[in-house]
Structures are given as structure tokens and as C-alpha cells.
Amino acid sequence: MISFDGSGHQITGVRDVWPNGILFRVKRGEETFYFGCTMSNQAAIGFQDLDRDQIEAMLTAAGLDELERRLRAGIYPPEESDYDNVLFTSEQYEHLRAMVDREKDCLWQERLARGWICTATRPGGDERTSAPLCGGCLIPDERILCTHLMHPTIDALGKGRIKVRAVVESPLCNIGKDPDDGAKCHLGGLECARRIVSTRQALPEPPADVARRAADEVDFFSLVYRDRYGSRI
């Protein structure tokens, strides 16, 4: 079991709750509680074009977003129960569909102004990438990625303009498991998959125009001081 400080929660995914549901197990120290993510039968009708694995991936992403948001907001863990859940209805259809269609984020993806690169590219390989190439890569989206996965080695394979980005060497696992090609190193993929969510409160970022605001306040104070005392500060 991974150790972490009291400001974090360890999340694991538990499968096969019911055909339209996902259950997460959340640990903080010795405390454990469960968070379910389900959708109504009426909502499920809108996803008949998806197979079971796609529905599970969609609910994992949607449920995890909601769970991590509540953890960071200090709503969890619940005080009166060891279980809570979110039920997505047909009114949240667009939100759920966006989980299916959303562009992949990757820890090793760097979006430069004039083109993306893959920082996990093997030395001497073609590091150029794009949204379609990243979407086809087996390394999971960072929003569901297991915290243990490390050092994937990836390259662009294929001829001419028809290329795919593929894992060319097995990634490493920080707890010594066999990640194979890393494709299942995400919540709902492998039993050992974990995510650590920090809930330590951070100081908010200062406004982007803080320098201008400060200068305006200084100028205003200087005018008031001169009018009141007849001299400069």
C-alpha cells in the first residue's frame, strides 16, 4: 500500500457494479469510503452507439472528475456515511458525451505554439505529434492515468504521412508491477492502478494585473495625501 501525507486521498476503481455504473474506493490514512458514479436508464439510451468498455471509460472519466472536484472542495470524505454517489441523468447527456469526445491530455505531451511534441519519444526518434496521433497512442489520458506509470518510450511508426505513435519499449512501474505496454495503467484497467489527489489548500494565484492595480492605488493614495497635508509623500 502506498504511503502519502494526510493532505491526499488514494483512489482506486472497482468494476462491475451494474451495467451503467462505476464504483471508486477512496482511502485517506486508515479511512475508506466509496463513491459511485451511475447514469439513469433514460440517459443510457443516448449511448447505444457505445459498447460496454466505452461506457465504462466514459463514466470513469466523468465520475473521477466529479469525485476529485469534491475532494478538493473539502466536501469529502463524508462525515455520516462511507458511501456517496453521483447520478447522471438525461439532462447531463451533453456533459457525458463530451467525455467520449474530449481531446486526450497526456503527461508527455508538450503543446508548442507551432506544433506539438511528445517528450517520451525515444532518442533520435520523430518527436512530432498531433491530437489524432496522441489520441491513438496506448498511453492513457493523464486524467485517469495510474500514478505509478513511469518512463514510457514512444515513437512515430509508419511510412510517409501515415504514421501512428506507438509504445516501442515497456514503461516502468513505480511499485514493480508489469505494465506491459501501459495501455491498462489507468483506473478501471488494472487492480493496482491508483490516483493520488492532493487536498492541501493552496494560496490563490495573484491577479494577472496585480502590478497595475497596485500602481493605481499608490497614485490615488498620493493624491489624497497631497490634498490633505499639502505635500508629497
C-alpha positions in Angstrom: 0.0 0.0 0.0 1.3 3.4 -0.9 2.0 5.9 1.9 1.2 9.5 1.4 0.6 12.5 3.7 -2.7 13.5 5.3 -3.4 16.0 2.6 -4.0 13.4 0.0 -6.6 10.7 -1.0 -5.8 7.5 -2.8 -8.4 6.5 -5.3 -8.9 3.1 -6.9 -11.6 1.9 -9.3 -13.9 -1.0 -8.7 -15.6 -2.5 -11.7 -18.9 -4.4 -12.4 -21.2 -2.5 -10.0 -24.0 -2.7 -12.5 -24.1 -2.3 -16.3 -24.2 1.5 -16.1 -22.1 2.2 -13.0 -18.6 2.6 -11.6 -17.6 2.5 -8.0 -14.4 4.2 -6.7 -12.7 3.3 -3.4 -11.1 6.3 -1.7 -8.5 5.9 1.1 -7.0 8.5 3.4 -4.8 7.1 6.1 -6.9 4.3 7.7 -10.3 5.8 6.5 -12.0 4.3 3.5 -15.2 5.4 1.7 -16.8 4.6 -1.6 -18.1 6.9 -4.4 -20.5 5.6 -7.0 -21.0 7.0 -10.5 -24.1 5.9 -12.4 -26.4 7.2 -15.1 -30.1 6.7 -15.3 -31.6 4.3 -17.8 -33.1 7.2 -19.7 -29.6 8.7 -20.1 -28.2 5.4 -21.1 -30.5 5.3 -24.1 -28.5 8.1 -25.7 -25.3 5.9 -25.7 -26.5 2.9 -27.5 -23.7 3.6 -30.1 -21.1 2.7 -27.4 -20.0 -0.7 -26.2 -19.6 -1.7 -22.6 -15.9 -0.7 -22.4 -16.6 2.7 -23.9 -19.5 3.3 -21.5 -17.2 2.3 -18.6 -14.5 4.6 -19.8 -16.9 7.5 -20.1 -18.3 7.0 -16.6 -14.9 6.5 -15.2 -13.8 9.9 -16.6 -17.0 11.7 -15.6 -17.1 10.2 -12.1 -13.5 10.8 -11.5 -13.8 14.5 -12.5 -16.7 14.9 -10.0 -15.0 12.9 -7.2 -11.7 14.9 -7.5 -13.6 18.2 -7.6 -15.5 17.3 -4.4 -12.3 16.1 -2.7 -10.5 19.4 -3.5 -13.5 21.4 -2.4 -13.3 19.7 1.1 -16.8 18.1 0.7 -15.3 14.6 1.2 -14.8 12.4 3.0 -18.4 12.3 4.1 -18.9 12.5 7.9 -22.1 10.5 8.3 -21.6 7.7 5.8 -18.9 5.7 4.0 -20.7 6.0 0.6 -21.9 8.7 -1.7 -22.7 8.8 -5.4 -23.5 10.9 -8.4 -26.3 10.1 -10.8 -26.1 11.5 -14.3 -29.5 12.0 -15.9 -30.5 12.7 -19.4 -30.1 16.4 -18.6 -26.3 15.7 -18.4 -26.2 14.0 -21.8 -24.0 16.6 -23.4 -21.7 16.5 -20.4 -21.3 12.8 -20.7 -20.9 12.9 -24.5 -18.1 15.4 -24.1 -16.3 12.8 -22.0 -16.4 10.5 -25.0 -15.3 13.2 -27.5 -12.8 15.2 -25.4 -9.3 15.6 -26.7 -6.7 13.5 -24.9 -4.4 15.1 -22.4 -1.0 13.4 -21.8 1.7 14.0 -19.2 4.3 13.6 -22.0 2.6 15.9 -24.5 4.0 19.4 -24.9 1.9 21.8 -26.9 4.2 24.4 -28.6 2.9 27.3 -30.5 3.8 25.9 -33.9 3.3 22.2 -33.2 3.1 19.5 -30.5 5.9 17.2 -29.5 6.0 14.0 -27.5 8.6 14.3 -24.7 8.6 10.5 -24.3 10.0 9.9 -27.8 13.0 7.6 -27.9 16.3 9.3 -28.6 16.7 10.0 -32.2 13.0 9.3 -32.9 10.4 11.6 -34.5 9.0 13.6 -31.6 6.4 15.4 -33.6 2.8 14.6 -32.7 -0.8 15.9 -33.1 -4.2 15.4 -31.5 -5.1 12.4 -33.7 -1.7 10.8 -33.1 -1.9 11.3 -29.4 -5.4 10.0 -29.4 -4.3 6.8 -31.0 -1.4 6.2 -28.6 -1.9 3.5 -26.0 -0.7 5.6 -23.0 -3.8 6.6 -21.1 -5.2 10.1 -20.7 -3.5 11.8 -17.8 -6.9 12.4 -16.2 -7.3 8.7 -15.5 -3.7 7.6 -15.6 -2.2 5.5 -12.8 0.2 7.4 -10.6 2.7 4.5 -10.8 3.3 4.6 -14.5 6.8 6.0 -15.4 9.1 6.3 -18.4 7.1 5.2 -21.4 9.2 5.2 -24.6 7.2 6.1 -27.7 8.0 6.7 -31.3 6.2 7.5 -34.6 5.9 4.4 -36.7 4.8 4.1 -40.3 5.7 5.4 -43.7 5.3 8.8 -45.3 2.5 10.8 -43.8 0.6 7.7 -42.5 2.0 7.4 -39.0 1.0 6.2 -35.6 2.6 6.9 -32.2 3.3 3.6 -30.5 5.0 2.3 -27.4 8.3 0.9 -28.5 9.6 -0.1 -25.1 7.7 -1.2 -22.0 7.2 1.6 -19.4 8.3 1.2 -15.8 6.1 0.8 -12.8 7.0 2.5 -9.5 5.7 -0.4 -7.4 7.4 -3.1 -9.5 4.4 -4.4 -11.4 4.5 -5.4 -15.1 2.8 -2.6 -17.0 3.2 -4.3 -20.4 2.6 -1.5 -22.9 0.9 0.8 -20.4 -2.5 0.7 -22.1 -4.3 -0.6 -19.0 -2.4 1.5 -16.4 -5.5 3.6 -15.5 -8.4 3.4 -13.1 -10.6 0.6 -14.2 -7.8 -1.0 -16.2 -5.6 -2.8 -13.6 -6.4 -3.6 -10.0 -3.1 -2.0 -8.9 -4.0 1.3 -10.6 -4.1 4.3 -8.2 -4.5 8.0 -8.3 -3.4 10.4 -5.5 -5.4 13.5 -5.1 -3.9 16.3 -3.0 -6.4 18.3 -1.0 -3.9 20.6 0.7 -5.2 24.2 0.4 -3.0 26.3 -1.8 -2.8 30.1 -1.9 -4.7 31.5 -4.9 -2.7 32.9 -7.8 -2.5 36.8 -7.7 -4.5 38.6 -10.5 -2.6 39.0 -13.7 -2.9 42.8 -13.5 -1.8 43.0 -9.8 1.1 45.4 -10.7 -1.2 47.8 -12.4 -3.8 47.7 -9.6 -1.0 48.4 -7.0 0.3 51.4 -9.1 -3.3 52.8 -9.3 -3.8 52.5 -5.6 -0.4 54.2 -4.9 -1.3 57.1 -7.3 -4.7 57.5 -5.6 -3.2 57.5 -2.1 -0.6 60.1 -3.2 -3.3 62.4 -4.4 -5.3 62.1 -1.2 -2.2 62.7 0.9 -1.3 65.8 -1.0 -4.8 67.3 -0.8 -4.9 66.6 2.9 -1.4 67.6 4.0 -0.3 69.9 1.2 2.9 68.0 0.5 4.1 64.9 -1.3 4.6 61.6 0.4 
